Amino acid sequence: MHVIRRVSFDHPDAVKLNDQVQAEYAVRYGDDGDATPLSPSDFEPPNGVYLIAYDEHDSPVATGGWRTQDTNDEGYRDGDAELKRMYVIEQARGNGLARRILAALEEDARAAGRVRMVLETGIKQPEAIALYTSSGYEPCEKFGYYRHYESSRCYAKAL
């Protein structure tokens, strides 16, 4: 059974998994990974949270977080919670971990008073798009760092 824990974005396990997801982005998109600026303070309650799932050996296997966004020049709206760094290591995929983390993040953002969960992903991540659309997310106007990229896809779900 996997245990999900709240951690800081600069926790060593979070850094390890972030390095892995960045390497995967680099392989899929042929660049240096996600260049969206992120800070550990983005994920500090009540303005966000960062979660890691651990396996029975206490090894980190999945991650995800949300951070507060409000109306700005990147296309966010007041009350948005932006999903970031959803990732499951290859050996742990197919066990429903991403769906469990997503549900926990949605619950946390709702409890923090956020009204909409938003996310940006890319066309080279079909499994991510499948997870989000099967979880009630719908395409929305583009926002964020990659809003001008043709390969970018943005989704939203009312909380």
N, C-alpha and C positions, 0 to 999 in steps of 0.2 A: 504494500500500500504506500502511496506517495503522500508526503506531508507538505503542505504549502505554508511557507513562513514569510512574514513581512521582514524585509531587510532594507538597508540603505543602498542607493544606486552605486556607491563607491565601496560596498562590501566586497571582499576578495572573490567570493563566488559570483557576484553580479558582474564584476570586471571580467572574470574568466568566461562567463557565458556571453557577455557583450562582445568580447574578442572573437568568439566562435561565430556569432551571428554576423558580425562585420565581415569575417572571412567568407561566409556563405554569400553575403550580398556581393562581395567582390567577384566571386566565381560566377554568380548568376548575371551580374550587370557589367562586369569587366571594368570596375573602377575601384576606388579605395573604400567602398562601403557607404553607409548612410552618413551624410555630412550634416544632418540636422543638428544644430547646437543643443546639447543636453547638459544639465547640471544636476548634481546630487540633490540640491535644494528643490528642484522641480518635483521631486517625488516624496517630499516631506509632508505628512498629514498636517492640516486638512487639505492641502493643495495638490495632493497626489499620493500615490503609494507604489511601492515596487515589491513584487512577489517572486519567490523562487520555490519551485517544487523540488523536493529531495526524495531520492529512492530509499529503499530499505537499508542501504549501506551508508546513508547520509551523504550521498554524492548529489550535487546540483544537476538537475536534468532538464529543467524548463523554467522559463522566466516570462515576465510581462509586467508592465506598469501603466499607470495613467497619470497625466498631469493636467492641471487647470489651464484652460485657454479661455480668453474672452475676446470680444470684438477687437480686431486689429487689422493692420494692412496686409496680413497674409491670408485673410479670408475666414478667420474663425468668428464664432458668434458668442455673445454672452452666454455663460452657462455650459460651454463645451468642456468635456473631459477628453483629452487626446490620448489614445492608446499608443504605447510605444514598446518596442523591443520584445514583442511576442516571439518566442523561440523555444523549440523543443529539440534536444540533441537527437541525432539520427537514431541511436540505439533505443530511444524511449518513445519514438513516434508510433502512432496508431493505438495508443492506450487512453485517449480522451483527455490527456493532460492540458492541451491548449484550450479545450472547451471548459475544463474546470477552472483554469486560471482566468479565462475570459469572463466567466460567470462571477467569480469572486471580485474581479476588477469592476464589473458593472455594478455589483451590489455596493461596493465601497464608494464608488463615484456617486451613486444615487444617494447614499447616506450622507455624503459630504455636500449635498445640495446641487449637484450638477444635473443638467436637464437633457444633455445629449452626449453620447459617446461618439467620437469621430476617429477615423484612422485613415492613413495613407499607406498604400502598398503598391506593388508594381506588377506588370503583366507577366513577369518571369517568376511569380510566386502563385501559381494556380491553386496550390493547396491552401494558402492563406485566404485567397478570394473565396474558395469553397467553404471554408470554416465560417467566414464572416457572413456570407449570403445565407448559409444554412442556419445562422444564429440570429437572423432578423435584420441584418444590416442591408441598407439600400444605397445605390450610387447617389452621390450628392455633388454639389459644386466643389471644384477643386480648391484646396487650401494648403497652407504650409510651405515648407522649403522647396518641395518638388512640384508645386502647382503648375509650373510652366512646362514640365516634361511630358512628352507624348506617352511615355510608358507608365506614367503615374495614374493610379486609380484611387479615388477617395470614396469612403463609405460613412454612413451615419446611422445611428439608431437612437430613438427617443428612450430616455431612461425613465 
